[in-house]
Amino acid sequence: MAAMVPLFIPKKVEIVILTGVLEILFATGLAIESTRYFTGIALIIFYIAILPANIYAAKHRINYEDLHKPGPGPKYLWFRIPFQLFLIAWVWYFSVR
């Protein structure tokens, strides 16, 4: 996953670990009713923040399974961007609205 972080950003592995920890915290926050609303807002911001990394990975044909082979490239965006928009709408519907 560190390969999908743009080259100009330092500490790629640490960023990936941090996003993994955030995902666990988001899951916990969504499960607790008193924190669900604010967690939903934070999760939507998170989804928007990681979208550039997905675009970078698609443009540079990053292959998550084998870094020595090219990945699907821009075809990946045709699935990933609408899916991320769906996830944003889903989080909004079930936790923010």
Secondary structure by P-SEA (a helix, b strand, c coil): ccccccccccaaaaaaaaaaaaaaaaaaaaacccaaaaaaaaaaaaaaaaaaaaaaaaaaccccccccccccccccccccaaaaaaaaaaaaacccc
